[in-house]
Amino acid sequence: MLRESKHFSAYNYRTYAVRRIRDAFRENKNVKDPVEIQALVNKAKRDLEIIRRQVHIGQLYSTDKLIIETQEKPRT
């Protein structure tokens, strides 16, 4: 899910998706019940398909990059 969400062309969608995925995994890291784990895996598969569709749609209607995306990293 993380790999696929990094393909969002829009910076805001990309950062939001990555943050939500990480938060969801952290929230559910202590789940031990096999039935609940399977339900979470099934939900993740559905969400992955949604992400893939949205990435594809985003690539069809791409916009200019934001200033924050084009800044060079400071040299150290």
RAHU-V525142 format. One record per helix or strand of 3 or more residues. SS is the DSSP state (helix for helix, strand for strand). FROM is the first residue (numbers start at 1). LEN is the number of residues. If there is no record, write none. Layout:
SS_FROM_LEN ; SS_FROM_LEN
This chain:
helix_2_4 ; helix_11_17 ; helix_34_27 ; helix_67_4
